[in-house]
Amino acid sequence: MLRKYAILLGAIAAIAMPMASASAQTVLKWAHVYETSEPFHTETVWAAEEIKKRTQGRYT
């Protein structure tokens, strides 16, 4: 029984790994409870743009 699960997990990993490496972009998400006019929000938006720019779009 354990061997069947090991084979199943190996097959899933073999299928999923090429898909993961083919992904050219990683999406980072975060949230906050501040209003859009608050400095925390505006700086967060700036940081997101900088991350995207400095990683050449690998992270958004």
PyMOL Python script that loads the backbone (N, CA, C, O; Angstrom):
from pymol import cmd

cmd.read_pdbstr("""\
ATOM      1  N   MET A   1       0.830  -1.192   0.000  1.00  0.00           N
ATOM      2  CA  MET A   1       0.000   0.000   0.000  1.00  0.00           C
ATOM      3  C   MET A   1       0.876   1.258   0.000  1.00  0.00           C
ATOM      4  O   MET A   1       0.623   2.206  -0.744  1.00  0.00           O
ATOM      5  N   LEU A   2       1.904   1.248   0.845  1.00  0.00           N
ATOM      6  CA  LEU A   2       2.804   2.396   0.918  1.00  0.00           C
ATOM      7  C   LEU A   2       3.547   2.590  -0.392  1.00  0.00           C
ATOM      8  O   LEU A   2       3.807   3.719  -0.809  1.00  0.00           O
ATOM      9  N   ARG A   3       3.884   1.495  -1.030  1.00  0.00           N
ATOM     10  CA  ARG A   3       4.598   1.572  -2.308  1.00  0.00           C
ATOM     11  C   ARG A   3       3.709   2.207  -3.381  1.00  0.00           C
ATOM     12  O   ARG A   3       4.199   2.966  -4.217  1.00  0.00           O
ATOM     13  N   LYS A   4       2.411   1.906  -3.365  1.00  0.00           N
ATOM     14  CA  LYS A   4       1.485   2.495  -4.330  1.00  0.00           C
ATOM     15  C   LYS A   4       1.434   4.015  -4.156  1.00  0.00           C
ATOM     16  O   LYS A   4       1.411   4.753  -5.141  1.00  0.00           O
ATOM     17  N   TYR A   5       1.417   4.480  -2.904  1.00  0.00           N
ATOM     18  CA  TYR A   5       1.399   5.918  -2.651  1.00  0.00           C
ATOM     19  C   TYR A   5       2.701   6.569  -3.096  1.00  0.00           C
ATOM     20  O   TYR A   5       2.697   7.682  -3.622  1.00  0.00           O
ATOM     21  N   ALA A   6       3.803   5.882  -2.887  1.00  0.00           N
ATOM     22  CA  ALA A   6       5.099   6.417  -3.306  1.00  0.00           C
ATOM     23  C   ALA A   6       5.164   6.532  -4.824  1.00  0.00           C
ATOM     24  O   ALA A   6       5.682   7.517  -5.350  1.00  0.00           O
ATOM     25  N   ILE A   7       4.651   5.549  -5.519  1.00  0.00           N
ATOM     26  CA  ILE A   7       4.630   5.590  -6.991  1.00  0.00           C
ATOM     27  C   ILE A   7       3.700   6.695  -7.470  1.00  0.00           C
ATOM     28  O   ILE A   7       4.025   7.418  -8.412  1.00  0.00           O
ATOM     29  N   LEU A   8       2.555   6.829  -6.831  1.00  0.00           N
ATOM     30  CA  LEU A   8       1.602   7.875  -7.197  1.00  0.00           C
ATOM     31  C   LEU A   8       2.213   9.261  -6.979  1.00  0.00           C
ATOM     32  O   LEU A   8       2.110  10.123  -7.852  1.00  0.00           O
ATOM     33  N   LEU A   9       2.840   9.480  -5.837  1.00  0.00           N
ATOM     34  CA  LEU A   9       3.468  10.768  -5.564  1.00  0.00           C
ATOM     35  C   LEU A   9       4.608  11.049  -6.527  1.00  0.00           C
ATOM     36  O   LEU A   9       4.793  12.190  -6.952  1.00  0.00           O
ATOM     37  N   GLY A  10       5.366  10.032  -6.874  1.00  0.00           N
ATOM     38  CA  GLY A  10       6.437  10.198  -7.854  1.00  0.00           C
ATOM     39  C   GLY A  10       5.897  10.588  -9.217  1.00  0.00           C
ATOM     40  O   GLY A  10       6.477  11.435  -9.896  1.00  0.00           O
ATOM     41  N   ALA A  11       4.799   9.982  -9.620  1.00  0.00           N
ATOM     42  CA  ALA A  11       4.186  10.310 -10.914  1.00  0.00           C
ATOM     43  C   ALA A  11       3.653  11.741 -10.913  1.00  0.00           C
ATOM     44  O   ALA A  11       3.804  12.467 -11.896  1.00  0.00           O
ATOM     45  N   ILE A  12       3.038  12.136  -9.822  1.00  0.00           N
ATOM     46  CA  ILE A  12       2.522  13.511  -9.719  1.00  0.00           C
ATOM     47  C   ILE A  12       3.677  14.508  -9.770  1.00  0.00           C
ATOM     48  O   ILE A  12       3.586  15.532 -10.447  1.00  0.00           O
ATOM     49  N   ALA A  13       4.752  14.213  -9.061  1.00  0.00           N
ATOM     50  CA  ALA A  13       5.923  15.098  -9.070  1.00  0.00           C
ATOM     51  C   ALA A  13       6.543  15.184 -10.452  1.00  0.00           C
ATOM     52  O   ALA A  13       6.966  16.258 -10.881  1.00  0.00           O
ATOM     53  N   ALA A  14       6.598  14.052 -11.155  1.00  0.00           N
ATOM     54  CA  ALA A  14       7.177  14.039 -12.502  1.00  0.00           C
ATOM     55  C   ALA A  14       6.354  14.880 -13.466  1.00  0.00           C
ATOM     56  O   ALA A  14       6.903  15.480 -14.390  1.00  0.00           O
ATOM     57  N   ILE A  15       5.057  14.928 -13.261  1.00  0.00           N
ATOM     58  CA  ILE A  15       4.192  15.741 -14.110  1.00  0.00           C
ATOM     59  C   ILE A  15       4.255  17.208 -13.706  1.00  0.00           C
ATOM     60  O   ILE A  15       4.276  18.090 -14.565  1.00  0.00           O
ATOM     61  N   ALA A  16       4.283  17.472 -12.408  1.00  0.00           N
ATOM     62  CA  ALA A  16       4.218  18.849 -11.914  1.00  0.00           C
ATOM     63  C   ALA A  16       5.532  19.604 -12.060  1.00  0.00           C
ATOM     64  O   ALA A  16       5.506  20.817 -12.267  1.00  0.00           O
ATOM     65  N   MET A  17       6.662  18.950 -11.962  1.00  0.00           N
ATOM     66  CA  MET A  17       7.950  19.644 -12.004  1.00  0.00           C
ATOM     67  C   MET A  17       8.183  20.395 -13.309  1.00  0.00           C
ATOM     68  O   MET A  17       8.584  21.558 -13.253  1.00  0.00           O
ATOM     69  N   PRO A  18       7.960  19.807 -14.470  1.00  0.00           N
ATOM     70  CA  PRO A  18       8.162  20.587 -15.696  1.00  0.00           C
ATOM     71  C   PRO A  18       7.232  21.790 -15.787  1.00  0.00           C
ATOM     72  O   PRO A  18       7.617  22.833 -16.314  1.00  0.00           O
ATOM     73  N   MET A  19       6.021  21.653 -15.282  1.00  0.00           N
ATOM     74  CA  MET A  19       5.091  22.777 -15.297  1.00  0.00           C
ATOM     75  C   MET A  19       5.594  23.902 -14.412  1.00  0.00           C
ATOM     76  O   MET A  19       5.487  25.072 -14.780  1.00  0.00           O
ATOM     77  N   ALA A  20       6.139  23.571 -13.257  1.00  0.00           N
ATOM     78  CA  ALA A  20       6.630  24.583 -12.332  1.00  0.00           C
ATOM     79  C   ALA A  20       7.841  25.301 -12.905  1.00  0.00           C
ATOM     80  O   ALA A  20       7.959  26.517 -12.753  1.00  0.00           O
ATOM     81  N   SER A  21       8.738  24.583 -13.557  1.00  0.00           N
ATOM     82  CA  SER A  21       9.926  25.216 -14.101  1.00  0.00           C
ATOM     83  C   SER A  21       9.615  26.014 -15.359  1.00  0.00           C
ATOM     84  O   SER A  21      10.382  26.908 -15.718  1.00  0.00           O
ATOM     85  N   ALA A  22       8.523  25.720 -16.031  1.00  0.00           N
ATOM     86  CA  ALA A  22       8.161  26.459 -17.230  1.00  0.00           C
ATOM     87  C   ALA A  22       7.551  27.813 -16.889  1.00  0.00           C
ATOM     88  O   ALA A  22       7.477  28.698 -17.741  1.00  0.00           O
ATOM     89  N   SER A  23       7.121  27.968 -15.664  1.00  0.00           N
ATOM     90  CA  SER A  23       6.520  29.226 -15.240  1.00  0.00           C
ATOM     91  C   SER A  23       7.582  30.310 -15.179  1.00  0.00           C
ATOM     92  O   SER A  23       8.573  30.180 -14.459  1.00  0.00           O
ATOM     93  N   ALA A  24       7.375  31.368 -15.928  1.00  0.00           N
ATOM     94  CA  ALA A  24       8.365  32.447 -16.000  1.00  0.00           C
ATOM     95  C   ALA A  24       8.088  33.536 -14.989  1.00  0.00           C
ATOM     96  O   ALA A  24       8.887  34.462 -14.852  1.00  0.00           O
ATOM     97  N   GLN A  25       6.981  33.453 -14.278  1.00  0.00           N
ATOM     98  CA  GLN A  25       6.599  34.540 -13.400  1.00  0.00           C
ATOM     99  C   GLN A  25       6.048  33.992 -12.095  1.00  0.00           C
ATOM    100  O   GLN A  25       5.289  33.023 -12.087  1.00  0.00           O
ATOM    101  N   THR A  26       6.434  34.615 -11.000  1.00  0.00           N
ATOM    102  CA  THR A  26       5.913  34.269  -9.692  1.00  0.00           C
ATOM    103  C   THR A  26       5.107  35.454  -9.186  1.00  0.00           C
ATOM    104  O   THR A  26       5.596  36.583  -9.187  1.00  0.00           O
ATOM    105  N   VAL A  27       3.890  35.208  -8.759  1.00  0.00           N
ATOM    106  CA  VAL A  27       3.023  36.268  -8.271  1.00  0.00           C
ATOM    107  C   VAL A  27       3.073  36.274  -6.753  1.00  0.00           C
ATOM    108  O   VAL A  27       2.757  35.276  -6.105  1.00  0.00           O
ATOM    109  N   LEU A  28       3.470  37.400  -6.197  1.00  0.00           N
ATOM    110  CA  LEU A  28       3.484  37.592  -4.749  1.00  0.00           C
ATOM    111  C   LEU A  28       2.258  38.407  -4.373  1.00  0.00           C
ATOM    112  O   LEU A  28       1.934  39.391  -5.039  1.00  0.00           O
ATOM    113  N   LYS A  29       1.578  38.007  -3.315  1.00  0.00           N
ATOM    114  CA  LYS A  29       0.379  38.736  -2.895  1.00  0.00           C
ATOM    115  C   LYS A  29       0.489  39.075  -1.417  1.00  0.00           C
ATOM    116  O   LYS A  29       0.964  38.277  -0.609  1.00  0.00           O
ATOM    117  N   TRP A  30       0.045  40.264  -1.089  1.00  0.00           N
ATOM    118  CA  TRP A  30      -0.096  40.610   0.313  1.00  0.00           C
ATOM    119  C   TRP A  30      -1.271  41.557   0.453  1.00  0.00           C
ATOM    120  O   TRP A  30      -1.716  42.156  -0.526  1.00  0.00           O
ATOM    121  N   ALA A  31      -1.766  41.689   1.658  1.00  0.00           N
ATOM    122  CA  ALA A  31      -2.953  42.506   1.900  1.00  0.00           C
ATOM    123  C   ALA A  31      -2.747  43.355   3.144  1.00  0.00           C
ATOM    124  O   ALA A  31      -1.883  43.077   3.976  1.00  0.00           O
ATOM    125  N   HIS A  32      -3.558  44.393   3.249  1.00  0.00           N
ATOM    126  CA  HIS A  32      -3.540  45.250   4.432  1.00  0.00           C
ATOM    127  C   HIS A  32      -4.938  45.809   4.638  1.00  0.00           C
ATOM    128  O   HIS A  32      -5.821  45.607   3.805  1.00  0.00           O
ATOM    129  N   VAL A  33      -5.137  46.502   5.732  1.00  0.00           N
ATOM    130  CA  VAL A  33      -6.460  47.025   6.069  1.00  0.00           C
ATOM    131  C   VAL A  33      -6.519  48.551   5.999  1.00  0.00           C
ATOM    132  O   VAL A  33      -7.483  49.150   6.475  1.00  0.00           O
ATOM    133  N   TYR A  34      -5.516  49.178   5.421  1.00  0.00           N
ATOM    134  CA  TYR A  34      -5.462  50.631   5.358  1.00  0.00           C
ATOM    135  C   TYR A  34      -6.234  51.166   4.161  1.00  0.00           C
ATOM    136  O   TYR A  34      -6.432  50.461   3.171  1.00  0.00           O
ATOM    137  N   GLU A  35      -6.667  52.417   4.258  1.00  0.00           N
ATOM    138  CA  GLU A  35      -7.319  53.101   3.149  1.00  0.00           C
ATOM    139  C   GLU A  35      -6.301  53.345   2.035  1.00  0.00           C
ATOM    140  O   GLU A  35      -5.095  53.372   2.279  1.00  0.00           O
ATOM    141  N   THR A  36      -6.799  53.522   0.812  1.00  0.00           N
ATOM    142  CA  THR A  36      -5.903  53.725  -0.318  1.00  0.00           C
ATOM    143  C   THR A  36      -5.160  55.053  -0.239  1.00  0.00           C
ATOM    144  O   THR A  36      -4.157  55.236  -0.929  1.00  0.00           O
ATOM    145  N   SER A  37      -5.631  55.977   0.583  1.00  0.00           N
ATOM    146  CA  SER A  37      -4.951  57.267   0.726  1.00  0.00           C
ATOM    147  C   SER A  37      -3.853  57.234   1.796  1.00  0.00           C
ATOM    148  O   SER A  37      -3.083  58.186   1.920  1.00  0.00           O
ATOM    149  N   GLU A  38      -3.778  56.166   2.550  1.00  0.00           N
ATOM    150  CA  GLU A  38      -2.777  56.059   3.619  1.00  0.00           C
ATOM    151  C   GLU A  38      -1.382  55.814   3.032  1.00  0.00           C
ATOM    152  O   GLU A  38      -1.252  55.153   2.002  1.00  0.00           O
ATOM    153  N   PRO A  39      -0.340  56.344   3.685  1.00  0.00           N
ATOM    154  CA  PRO A  39       1.026  56.129   3.204  1.00  0.00           C
ATOM    155  C   PRO A  39       1.414  54.653   3.097  1.00  0.00           C
ATOM    156  O   PRO A  39       2.165  54.279   2.197  1.00  0.00           O
ATOM    157  N   PHE A  40       0.915  53.818   3.996  1.00  0.00           N
ATOM    158  CA  PHE A  40       1.261  52.394   3.921  1.00  0.00           C
ATOM    159  C   PHE A  40       0.822  51.808   2.587  1.00  0.00           C
ATOM    160  O   PHE A  40       1.561  51.041   1.969  1.00  0.00           O
ATOM    161  N   HIS A  41      -0.371  52.164   2.144  1.00  0.00           N
ATOM    162  CA  HIS A  41      -0.871  51.639   0.866  1.00  0.00           C
ATOM    163  C   HIS A  41      -0.052  52.182  -0.297  1.00  0.00           C
ATOM    164  O   HIS A  41       0.359  51.415  -1.168  1.00  0.00           O
ATOM    165  N   THR A  42       0.188  53.471  -0.328  1.00  0.00           N
ATOM    166  CA  THR A  42       0.915  54.051  -1.458  1.00  0.00           C
ATOM    167  C   THR A  42       2.335  53.509  -1.531  1.00  0.00           C
ATOM    168  O   THR A  42       2.845  53.276  -2.627  1.00  0.00           O
ATOM    169  N   GLU A  43       2.979  53.305  -0.402  1.00  0.00           N
ATOM    170  CA  GLU A  43       4.330  52.736  -0.396  1.00  0.00           C
ATOM    171  C   GLU A  43       4.315  51.261  -0.790  1.00  0.00           C
ATOM    172  O   GLU A  43       5.266  50.772  -1.400  1.00  0.00           O
ATOM    173  N   THR A  44       3.254  50.560  -0.448  1.00  0.00           N
ATOM    174  CA  THR A  44       3.117  49.166  -0.841  1.00  0.00           C
ATOM    175  C   THR A  44       2.984  49.045  -2.355  1.00  0.00           C
ATOM    176  O   THR A  44       3.589  48.168  -2.971  1.00  0.00           O
ATOM    177  N   VAL A  45       2.195  49.923  -2.942  1.00  0.00           N
ATOM    178  CA  VAL A  45       2.048  49.928  -4.402  1.00  0.00           C
ATOM    179  C   VAL A  45       3.396  50.245  -5.048  1.00  0.00           C
ATOM    180  O   VAL A  45       3.780  49.607  -6.028  1.00  0.00           O
ATOM    181  N   TRP A  46       4.114  51.225  -4.506  1.00  0.00           N
ATOM    182  CA  TRP A  46       5.443  51.557  -5.023  1.00  0.00           C
ATOM    183  C   TRP A  46       6.377  50.351  -4.931  1.00  0.00           C
ATOM    184  O   TRP A  46       7.096  50.047  -5.883  1.00  0.00           O
ATOM    185  N   ALA A  47       6.366  49.665  -3.785  1.00  0.00           N
ATOM    186  CA  ALA A  47       7.233  48.502  -3.593  1.00  0.00           C
ATOM    187  C   ALA A  47       6.910  47.409  -4.602  1.00  0.00           C
ATOM    188  O   ALA A  47       7.820  46.773  -5.132  1.00  0.00           O
ATOM    189  N   ALA A  48       5.644  47.183  -4.873  1.00  0.00           N
ATOM    190  CA  ALA A  48       5.250  46.168  -5.847  1.00  0.00           C
ATOM    191  C   ALA A  48       5.788  46.511  -7.233  1.00  0.00           C
ATOM    192  O   ALA A  48       6.272  45.634  -7.948  1.00  0.00           O
ATOM    193  N   GLU A  49       5.704  47.765  -7.604  1.00  0.00           N
ATOM    194  CA  GLU A  49       6.228  48.192  -8.907  1.00  0.00           C
ATOM    195  C   GLU A  49       7.744  48.026  -8.970  1.00  0.00           C
ATOM    196  O   GLU A  49       8.280  47.607  -9.996  1.00  0.00           O
ATOM    197  N   GLU A  50       8.437  48.353  -7.879  1.00  0.00           N
ATOM    198  CA  GLU A  50       9.892  48.215  -7.829  1.00  0.00           C
ATOM    199  C   GLU A  50      10.326  46.757  -7.914  1.00  0.00           C
ATOM    200  O   GLU A  50      11.300  46.428  -8.592  1.00  0.00           O
ATOM    201  N   ILE A  51       9.598  45.889  -7.222  1.00  0.00           N
ATOM    202  CA  ILE A  51       9.914  44.454  -7.264  1.00  0.00           C
ATOM    203  C   ILE A  51       9.787  43.947  -8.691  1.00  0.00           C
ATOM    204  O   ILE A  51      10.655  43.225  -9.180  1.00  0.00           O
ATOM    205  N   LYS A  52       8.706  44.326  -9.355  1.00  0.00           N
ATOM    206  CA  LYS A  52       8.508  43.892 -10.741  1.00  0.00           C
ATOM    207  C   LYS A  52       9.609  44.437 -11.645  1.00  0.00           C
ATOM    208  O   LYS A  52      10.135  43.711 -12.489  1.00  0.00           O
ATOM    209  N   LYS A  53       9.956  45.706 -11.473  1.00  0.00           N
ATOM    210  CA  LYS A  53      10.968  46.332 -12.321  1.00  0.00           C
ATOM    211  C   LYS A  53      12.347  45.739 -12.070  1.00  0.00           C
ATOM    212  O   LYS A  53      13.062  45.427 -13.023  1.00  0.00           O
ATOM    213  N   ARG A  54      12.733  45.579 -10.823  1.00  0.00           N
ATOM    214  CA  ARG A  54      14.087  45.132 -10.482  1.00  0.00           C
ATOM    215  C   ARG A  54      14.322  43.646 -10.746  1.00  0.00           C
ATOM    216  O   ARG A  54      15.466  43.202 -10.834  1.00  0.00           O
ATOM    217  N   THR A  55      13.238  42.879 -10.871  1.00  0.00           N
ATOM    218  CA  THR A  55      13.387  41.447 -11.171  1.00  0.00           C
ATOM    219  C   THR A  55      13.060  41.163 -12.634  1.00  0.00           C
ATOM    220  O   THR A  55      12.881  40.007 -13.017  1.00  0.00           O
ATOM    221  N   GLN A  56      12.982  42.201 -13.442  1.00  0.00           N
ATOM    222  CA  GLN A  56      12.650  42.075 -14.862  1.00  0.00           C
ATOM    223  C   GLN A  56      11.355  41.265 -15.069  1.00  0.00           C
ATOM    224  O   GLN A  56      11.260  40.485 -16.016  1.00  0.00           O
ATOM    225  N   GLY A  57      10.379  41.448 -14.200  1.00  0.00           N
ATOM    226  CA  GLY A  57       9.080  40.802 -14.346  1.00  0.00           C
ATOM    227  C   GLY A  57       9.011  39.377 -13.836  1.00  0.00           C
ATOM    228  O   GLY A  57       7.971  38.731 -13.972  1.00  0.00           O
ATOM    229  N   ARG A  58      10.099  38.859 -13.247  1.00  0.00           N
ATOM    230  CA  ARG A  58      10.038  37.485 -12.715  1.00  0.00           C
ATOM    231  C   ARG A  58       9.107  37.398 -11.529  1.00  0.00           C
ATOM    232  O   ARG A  58       8.488  36.360 -11.297  1.00  0.00           O
ATOM    233  N   TYR A  59       9.002  38.483 -10.771  1.00  0.00           N
ATOM    234  CA  TYR A  59       8.078  38.553  -9.627  1.00  0.00           C
ATOM    235  C   TYR A  59       7.155  39.728  -9.824  1.00  0.00           C
ATOM    236  O   TYR A  59       7.594  40.832 -10.144  1.00  0.00           O
ATOM    237  N   THR A  60       5.875  39.487  -9.634  1.00  0.00           N
ATOM    238  CA  THR A  60       4.904  40.570  -9.706  1.00  0.00           C
ATOM    239  C   THR A  60       4.058  40.566  -8.465  1.00  0.00           C
ATOM    240  O   THR A  60       3.169  41.405  -8.321  1.00  0.00           O
TER     241      THR A  60
END
""", "prot")
cmd.dss("prot")
cmd.show_as("cartoon", "prot")
cmd.util.cbc("prot")
cmd.orient("prot")
